[in-house]
Amino acid sequence: MKLHLEDVEVGTEFVSGEVTITERDIIAFAEQFDPQPFHLDPDAARDSFFRGLAASGWHTAAITMRLLVTEGPDIAGGIIGAGGQLSWPTPTRAGDRLHVRTVVQSVRASRTDPGRGSAVLKIETLTSDDEVRQIFEVRILLFSR
Amino acid sequence: MKLHLEDVEVGTEFVSGEVTITERDIIAFAEQFDPQPFHLDPDAARDSFFRGLAASGWHTAAITMRLLVTEGPDIAGGIIGAGGQLSWPTPTRAGDRLHVRTVVQSVRASRTDPGRGSAVLKIETLTSDDEVRQIFEVRILLFSR
């Protein structure tokens, strides 16, 4: 059952399974997209602001998206975000077991297009100890039945 | 010359070189992090909201970060963002030649730590026709000399 505009309710919560991020994952992502010493090299990272190897925030974001797409709400038409407020309260570390908790904050029909609407989701990326690695509050598109 | 808190001025602009994104890049990223039909399969994408293959917004974000790190402002201690407002006004397409324009919006010293400060950067990801694919307004950390 794909979720349409009419199905999405404020307060509904979705929780994904967990995925473990390794040192190798962190370095491979950083080599490709964020080649800074504190994401690439545990020794160099020790003397940096992060005091140890930290994942790129964009890596945390990408893993979050994978968990959302594969284990999150099954939204008709897919998960299409227009943008939102993104923050990384703490850095993701090698060995973190991450899961994603999504809560529907608001839902509205489009004023101009009766076939569409949108919802604001608060998407938190958490460790197994519920440390918050990322918060993304995003407006996503919804389609009517 | 690495940029410290004292060097960063409101209105300063940094423009990166260009990078071309291919269909293969888009699909490879999506397979790993955002496996939705409109990011994976040109045929399936044709009937989707995007009316053709579109890159994951997180792919646009990751490419933006690479351009910023390799060709953006050379900030002492690295580019460390706490978070900010992210939006994708238009989808990134195969063949897009992307560059990044960064403008310093504000700078301030830390109230509590004399060795630190921060700046808000407006980071726009643009095609060669200056179509805006992504805007990220982010607060980054700065260190004093």
Boltz contact constraints between the chains, C-beta under 6 A:
constraints:
  - contact:
      token1: [A, 33]
      token2: [B, 62]
      max_distance: 6.0
  - contact:
      token1: [A, 33]
      token2: [B, 65]
      max_distance: 6.0
  - contact:
      token1: [A, 33]
      token2: [B, 66]
      max_distance: 6.0
  - contact:
      token1: [A, 34]
      token2: [B, 65]
      max_distance: 6.0
  - contact:
      token1: [A, 34]
      token2: [B, 69]
      max_distance: 6.0
  - contact:
      token1: [A, 35]
      token2: [B, 69]
      max_distance: 6.0
  - contact:
      token1: [A, 36]
      token2: [B, 69]
      max_distance: 6.0
  - contact:
      token1: [A, 36]
      token2: [B, 78]
      max_distance: 6.0
  - contact:
      token1: [A, 49]
      token2: [B, 80]
      max_distance: 6.0
  - contact:
      token1: [A, 58]
      token2: [B, 61]
      max_distance: 6.0
  - contact:
      token1: [A, 58]
      token2: [B, 62]
      max_distance: 6.0
  - contact:
      token1: [A, 58]
      token2: [B, 65]
      max_distance: 6.0
  - contact:
      token1: [A, 61]
      token2: [B, 58]
      max_distance: 6.0
  - contact:
      token1: [A, 62]
      token2: [B, 33]
      max_distance: 6.0
  - contact:
      token1: [A, 62]
      token2: [B, 58]
      max_distance: 6.0
  - contact:
      token1: [A, 65]
      token2: [B, 33]
      max_distance: 6.0
  - contact:
      token1: [A, 65]
      token2: [B, 34]
      max_distance: 6.0
  - contact:
      token1: [A, 65]
      token2: [B, 58]
      max_distance: 6.0
  - contact:
      token1: [A, 66]
      token2: [B, 33]
      max_distance: 6.0
  - contact:
      token1: [A, 69]
      token2: [B, 34]
      max_distance: 6.0
  - contact:
      token1: [A, 69]
      token2: [B, 35]
      max_distance: 6.0
  - contact:
      token1: [A, 69]
      token2: [B, 36]
      max_distance: 6.0
  - contact:
      token1: [A, 78]
      token2: [B, 36]
      max_distance: 6.0
  - contact:
      token1: [A, 80]
      token2: [B, 49]
      max_distance: 6.0
  - contact:
      token1: [A, 83]
      token2: [B, 86]
      max_distance: 6.0
  - contact:
      token1: [A, 83]
      token2: [B, 87]
      max_distance: 6.0
  - contact:
      token1: [A, 83]
      token2: [B, 88]
      max_distance: 6.0
  - contact:
      token1: [A, 85]
      token2: [B, 85]
      max_distance: 6.0
  - contact:
      token1: [A, 86]
      token2: [B, 83]
      max_distance: 6.0
  - contact:
      token1: [A, 86]
      token2: [B, 86]
      max_distance: 6.0
  - contact:
      token1: [A, 87]
      token2: [B, 83]
      max_distance: 6.0
  - contact:
      token1: [A, 88]
      token2: [B, 83]
      max_distance: 6.0
